[in-house]
Amino acid sequence: MDNILQISKTQEVMAFVATCIEATARVMKTTYKDVFHRMARVGLIDNFIIPHYDTLHTESRENIANEMIECLNNWEERQ
């Protein structure tokens, strides 16, 4: 049991961010790079995904992807 890898909370959250991006890209049928750039441009990662990690990570990937798409579209329209 001493060989179990321990990860920090930051690493856990960043892994979740990656999961959100990949799940969203899959549903949108685009690349994770495209989704990452779009999310970064509107601040979705720093201002929504990370602050709401504790709530979001309890949802299914399908729900997360759908919520991310809706958020992304709404945030892009506001710019």
C-alpha positions in Angstrom: 0.0 0.0 0.0 3.0 2.4 0.3 3.2 2.6 -3.5 -0.2 4.3 -3.9 0.1 7.6 -5.8 -1.1 10.6 -3.9 -2.3 13.6 -6.0 -2.9 17.1 -4.8 -6.3 18.8 -4.9 -4.9 21.0 -7.6 -4.0 18.0 -9.7 -7.4 16.5 -9.1 -9.2 19.7 -10.2 -7.0 20.0 -13.3 -7.7 16.4 -14.3 -11.4 17.3 -14.0 -11.0 20.4 -16.1 -9.4 18.1 -18.8 -12.3 15.7 -18.5 -14.8 18.6 -19.0 -13.0 19.8 -22.1 -12.7 16.3 -23.6 -16.3 15.4 -22.9 -17.5 18.7 -24.4 -15.3 18.3 -27.5 -16.7 14.8 -28.0 -20.3 15.9 -27.9 -19.6 18.9 -30.1 -17.6 16.6 -32.5 -14.6 18.9 -32.5 -11.1 18.8 -31.0 -10.2 19.3 -27.4 -7.9 22.1 -28.5 -10.8 24.0 -30.1 -12.9 23.7 -27.0 -10.0 24.6 -24.7 -9.2 27.8 -26.7 -12.9 28.8 -26.7 -13.3 28.2 -23.0 -10.1 30.0 -22.2 -11.1 33.0 -24.4 -14.3 33.6 -22.4 -12.8 32.6 -19.0 -15.0 29.5 -18.5 -12.3 27.4 -17.0 -11.1 29.9 -14.4 -14.5 31.5 -13.7 -16.8 28.5 -13.8 -15.3 25.1 -13.9 -12.6 25.5 -11.2 -14.8 27.5 -8.8 -17.7 25.1 -9.1 -15.6 21.9 -9.1 -17.1 20.5 -5.9 -20.6 20.6 -7.5 -19.8 19.8 -11.1 -17.7 16.7 -10.4 -20.7 14.9 -8.9 -22.5 15.1 -12.3 -22.4 12.6 -15.2 -20.1 13.4 -18.1 -23.1 13.7 -20.3 -24.6 16.4 -18.0 -21.3 18.1 -17.7 -20.8 18.3 -21.4 -24.3 19.6 -22.0 -23.9 22.2 -19.3 -20.4 23.2 -20.7 -21.8 23.6 -24.2 -24.7 25.8 -23.0 -22.4 27.9 -20.8 -19.8 28.3 -23.6 -22.4 29.4 -26.1 -24.0 31.9 -23.6 -20.6 33.3 -22.5 -19.5 33.7 -26.2 -22.7 35.6 -27.0 -22.0 38.1 -24.2 -18.6 39.1 -25.7 
